[in-house]
Amino acid sequence: MSSGIPDITLNDGRTIPQLGFGVFQVPPAETRAAVETAIEIGYRHIDTAQMYRNEQGVGEAVAASGLDRSEFFLTSKLNNGYHLPEDARKAFDRTLEALGSDYVDLFLIHWPLPTLYNGDFVQTWKTLEEFYRSGRARSIGVSNFTPHQLRRLRAETEIRPAVNQIEVHPFFTNEETRTYNSENEIATEAYSPIAQGEVLTDPAIEAIAREVGKSPAQVVLRWHIQRGDIIFPKSKTKARVEENAAIFDFELDEPSMATINSLDKGEKGRTGANPDTMAWIPEN
């Protein structure tokens, strides 16, 4: 199945599978089994984060797979509490140790936190540039960055983010940020791709699903794929993990795409935090 997943070429020349498996909110004790199921089905792109506290389970599943590390694309993200350069360096070392690898394929600043650290996410990004130059992060990027924050990085640093991982789904299409990403060759990774399930009972999506003979979730994930977004839906149910991968044997026509685009509610559709006000630091 994995060979059927398209690759997206990043602005640094590396490629990333357009469909991956996310482990957000997967309990640490259950992560290894969940990732092993995903690997068995054919997923090779795994998205984790320091704040998920489950990097070790991802690393254990990869090690137990019998496959070479180079077969996998592993992403992790910097904990909000470690934006100062030396803290970021130590946290990155812990990520590599937890994953059991001497490199990560993609490392992101999880949130810009503009009201913390004197608003200086530039120093944090410059630290990620160190990881990139050393080869220990094959690609680097950001998450939850807005266009004005990306413009500041462009003006004050040397390396463009390879990706920007942002909330995107039919109720919150986040077009301003997606457009900036596209115009600046920054790949969009869409998290909460089905709005944590909220879009699945929308009558328009249900109607399209009946028409194409697929589930509402498959329809929405296919919408993302056709828009060029990178997605990594999560599920602990094997049947659902398989279903999420079975989205490459059909296409949505233009009227269906337009109907789903029209469901956008703007800021009211957002399910997660706003990047301009997010200021949460988890307890250690």
Secondary structure, DSSP 8 states (H G I E B T S, - for coil): -GGGS-EEE-TTS-EEESB-EE-TT--HHHHHHHHHHHHHHT--EEE--GGGT-HHHHHHHHHHT-S-GGG-EEEEEE-GGG-SHHHHHHHHHHHHHHHTSS-EEEEEES---TTSGGG-HHHHHHHHHHHHHHTSEEEEEEES--HHHHHHHHHH-SS--SEEEEE-BTTB--HHHHHHHHHTT-EEEEESTTGGGGGGG-HHHHHHHHHHTS-HHHHHHHHHHHHT-EE----S-HHHHHHHH--SS----HHHHHHHHTT--GGGG--S--TTT-------
